[in-house]
């Protein structure tokens, strides 16, 4: 009996390892598939079928769920003339896929980013939510993503725009952006965040001097970041 249990354990372990290898080979390192299936549509159909199988066989694997969710979302984006009822079905299916992907590995900022963008872009126009609820649902998803990757400039910028700037709280939005500088950041993301702060100071707070100060300090740390130089020159020209 013990030997049988051990044998079953080895079989199950081998099965899960094989499934995980399939997930990685199909959705992370799938350049080999281009030569096997050169037709893009054929590849997409094959990957969708593979994702469906892997969702059932290995539900804790996240990538098949995300792939299917992205596929549904892309169908909506690529067919603007699609009836709203059909769009709603696809978007609700995409949300379901994204949420299922979080069951196995809940710490996925990219998935929360996708959920937030979906609510912002389609929440009120397709899903039937009020603009305020769609915006709040988007911000909530982005905040969950930012909690996982506080160094994300994109998520911080999206939250600042929707939760602060679009509600008239420019000072609060800039303060929220500046809070990101307290996090350990690589040079380029830090320079990008400082660029976003300076642009907000200039265009939203109408404070070119503060923007100039932010950019000059940023250039001292990262002199090779060209967007900073370009924005600084643009501001200087408008101040003459």
C-alpha positions as CSV (number, residue, x, y, z in Angstrom):
1,X,0.0,0.0,0.0
2,X,2.8,2.4,0.9
3,X,4.6,1.6,-2.3
4,X,1.5,2.2,-4.3
5,X,1.0,5.6,-2.6
6,X,4.6,6.5,-3.4
7,X,4.2,5.5,-7.0
8,X,1.0,7.6,-7.3
9,X,2.8,10.5,-5.7
10,X,5.6,10.3,-8.3
11,X,3.1,10.0,-11.1
12,X,1.2,13.1,-9.9
13,X,4.5,15.1,-9.4
14,X,5.6,14.2,-12.9
15,X,2.2,15.2,-14.3
16,X,2.3,18.6,-12.6
17,X,5.9,19.2,-13.7
18,X,4.9,18.3,-17.3
19,X,2.0,20.7,-17.1
20,X,4.1,23.5,-15.7
21,X,6.7,22.9,-18.4
22,X,3.9,23.2,-21.0
23,X,2.6,26.4,-19.5
24,X,6.1,27.9,-19.6
25,X,6.8,26.7,-23.1
26,X,3.5,27.9,-24.5
27,X,3.1,31.2,-22.8
28,X,6.5,32.4,-21.7
29,X,9.1,31.0,-24.1
30,X,7.1,30.2,-27.2
31,X,9.4,31.4,-30.0
32,X,9.7,27.8,-31.2
33,X,5.9,27.9,-32.0
34,X,6.5,30.5,-34.7
35,X,8.3,28.0,-36.9
36,X,5.9,25.2,-36.1
37,X,2.8,27.4,-36.8
38,X,3.8,30.3,-39.0
39,X,0.2,31.5,-39.5
40,X,-0.7,33.9,-36.7
41,X,-4.3,32.9,-36.6
42,X,-3.5,29.2,-36.4
43,X,-1.1,30.0,-33.5
44,X,-3.8,32.0,-31.7
45,X,-6.4,29.2,-32.1
46,X,-3.8,26.6,-30.9
47,X,-2.8,28.7,-27.9
48,X,-6.5,29.3,-27.0
49,X,-7.2,25.5,-27.1
50,X,-4.1,24.8,-25.1
51,X,-5.0,27.5,-22.5
52,X,-8.5,26.0,-22.1
53,X,-7.0,22.5,-21.5
54,X,-4.4,23.9,-19.0
55,X,-7.0,25.9,-17.1
56,X,-8.8,22.6,-16.4
57,X,-5.7,20.4,-15.9
58,X,-3.6,22.9,-13.9
59,X,-6.0,25.6,-12.5
60,X,-3.3,27.0,-10.2
61,X,-1.2,28.0,-13.3
62,X,-1.9,31.7,-13.9
63,X,-0.7,32.3,-17.5
64,X,-3.4,30.3,-19.4
65,X,-6.1,32.3,-17.6
66,X,-4.3,35.6,-18.4
67,X,-3.8,34.6,-22.0
68,X,-7.5,33.8,-22.4
69,X,-8.5,37.0,-20.7
70,X,-6.3,39.1,-23.0
71,X,-7.7,37.3,-26.0
72,X,-11.3,38.3,-25.0
73,X,-10.2,41.8,-24.4
74,X,-8.3,42.1,-27.7
75,X,-11.5,40.9,-29.5
76,X,-13.4,43.8,-28.1
77,X,-10.6,46.3,-28.9
78,X,-10.2,45.1,-32.4
79,X,-13.9,45.1,-33.3
80,X,-15.3,48.5,-32.4
81,X,-18.5,47.8,-34.4
82,X,-19.3,44.7,-32.3
83,X,-22.7,44.9,-30.6
84,X,-22.6,46.1,-27.0
85,X,-24.2,43.0,-25.7
86,X,-21.5,40.8,-27.3
87,X,-18.8,43.2,-26.0
88,X,-20.3,42.9,-22.5
89,X,-20.2,39.1,-22.6
90,X,-16.5,39.1,-23.7
91,X,-15.5,41.7,-21.1
92,X,-17.2,39.9,-18.2
93,X,-15.5,36.7,-19.4
94,X,-12.1,38.5,-19.5
95,X,-12.7,39.7,-15.9
96,X,-13.5,36.2,-14.8
97,X,-10.3,34.9,-16.4
98,X,-8.2,37.6,-14.8
99,X,-9.7,36.9,-11.4
100,X,-9.1,33.2,-11.8
101,X,-5.5,33.8,-12.6
102,X,-5.1,35.4,-9.2
103,X,-6.3,32.3,-7.4
104,X,-3.0,30.5,-7.9
105,X,-0.7,33.5,-7.6
106,X,-2.5,36.5,-6.1
107,X,0.6,38.7,-6.2
108,X,0.3,39.8,-9.8
109,X,0.4,43.5,-10.3
110,X,0.1,43.1,-14.1
111,X,-3.2,41.4,-13.8
112,X,-4.5,44.1,-11.5
113,X,-3.3,46.7,-14.0
114,X,-5.3,44.9,-16.8
115,X,-8.4,44.8,-14.6
116,X,-8.2,48.5,-13.8
117,X,-7.7,49.4,-17.4
118,X,-10.7,47.3,-18.4
119,X,-12.9,49.1,-15.9
120,X,-11.7,52.5,-16.9
121,X,-12.1,51.9,-20.7
122,X,-15.3,49.9,-20.7
123,X,-16.9,50.1,-17.3
124,X,-19.4,52.8,-18.1
125,X,-19.7,52.4,-21.9
126,X,-20.2,48.6,-22.0
127,X,-20.5,47.1,-18.5
128,X,-23.3,49.4,-17.4
129,X,-21.5,51.0,-14.5
130,X,-21.8,54.7,-13.7
131,X,-18.6,56.7,-14.6
132,X,-17.8,57.2,-10.9
133,X,-18.1,53.5,-10.1
134,X,-16.1,52.5,-13.1
135,X,-13.4,54.9,-12.1
136,X,-13.4,53.8,-8.5
137,X,-13.2,50.1,-9.5
138,X,-10.3,50.9,-11.8
139,X,-8.4,52.8,-9.0
140,X,-9.1,50.0,-6.5
141,X,-7.5,47.5,-8.9
142,X,-4.5,49.7,-9.5
143,X,-4.0,50.3,-5.8
144,X,-3.9,46.6,-5.3
145,X,-1.3,46.4,-8.0
146,X,0.7,49.2,-6.6
147,X,0.8,47.6,-3.2
148,X,2.5,44.7,-4.8
149,X,4.9,46.7,-7.0
150,X,5.2,50.2,-5.3
151,X,8.0,51.0,-7.8
152,X,5.5,50.9,-10.8
153,X,5.5,54.4,-12.4
154,X,2.6,53.5,-14.6
155,X,0.3,52.4,-11.8
156,X,1.2,55.4,-9.7
157,X,0.6,57.7,-12.6
158,X,-2.8,56.1,-13.4
159,X,-3.9,56.4,-9.8
160,X,-2.7,60.0,-9.5
161,X,-4.7,60.9,-12.7
162,X,-8.0,59.2,-11.8
163,X,-8.0,59.5,-8.0
164,X,-6.6,63.0,-7.7
165,X,-6.1,65.1,-10.9
166,X,-9.4,64.3,-12.5
167,X,-11.2,65.2,-9.3
168,X,-9.5,68.6,-9.1
169,X,-7.0,67.7,-6.4
170,X,-3.8,68.7,-8.2
171,X,-1.7,69.1,-5.0
172,X,-2.8,65.7,-3.7
173,X,-1.9,64.1,-7.0
174,X,1.5,65.6,-7.1
175,X,2.1,64.6,-3.5
176,X,1.0,61.1,-4.3
177,X,3.5,61.0,-7.2
178,X,6.3,62.4,-5.0
179,X,5.7,59.7,-2.4
180,X,6.9,57.2,-5.0
181,X,10.4,58.7,-4.9
182,X,10.8,57.4,-1.4
183,X,10.8,53.9,-2.8
184,X,14.0,52.3,-4.0
185,X,13.9,52.8,-7.8
186,X,16.4,52.0,-10.6
187,X,17.7,55.2,-12.2
188,X,15.5,55.2,-15.3
189,X,12.1,54.5,-13.5
190,X,13.1,57.2,-11.0
191,X,13.9,59.7,-13.8
192,X,10.6,58.8,-15.5
193,X,8.6,59.4,-12.3
194,X,10.4,62.7,-11.8
195,X,9.5,63.6,-15.4
196,X,5.8,62.8,-14.6
197,X,5.9,64.9,-11.5
198,X,7.5,67.9,-13.3
199,X,5.0,67.7,-16.2
200,X,2.2,67.7,-13.6
201,X,3.7,70.7,-11.8
202,X,4.0,72.6,-15.1
203,X,0.7,71.7,-16.9
204,X,-1.6,71.0,-14.0
205,X,-0.3,73.1,-11.1
206,X,0.9,75.9,-13.4
207,X,4.1,76.1,-11.5
208,X,7.0,76.0,-14.1
209,X,9.6,77.0,-11.5
210,X,8.8,73.9,-9.4
211,X,8.9,71.8,-12.5
212,X,12.2,73.3,-13.5
213,X,13.6,72.5,-10.1
214,X,12.4,68.9,-10.2
215,X,14.0,68.4,-13.7
216,X,17.3,70.0,-12.8
217,X,17.6,67.8,-9.7
218,X,16.7,64.7,-11.8
219,X,19.3,65.5,-14.4
220,X,22.0,65.6,-11.7
221,X,21.2,62.0,-10.9
222,X,20.5,60.8,-14.4
223,X,22.0,63.1,-17.0
224,X,21.4,60.7,-19.9
225,X,17.6,60.6,-19.6
226,X,16.6,62.5,-22.8
227,X,12.8,63.1,-21.9
228,X,14.0,65.1,-18.9
229,X,16.2,67.3,-21.1
230,X,13.5,67.8,-23.6
231,X,10.9,68.8,-21.1
232,X,13.2,71.2,-19.3
233,X,14.0,73.0,-22.6
234,X,10.3,73.2,-23.4
235,X,9.6,74.8,-20.1
236,X,12.5,77.2,-20.3
237,X,11.3,78.3,-23.8
238,X,7.8,79.1,-22.5
239,X,9.2,81.1,-19.5
240,X,11.1,83.5,-21.8
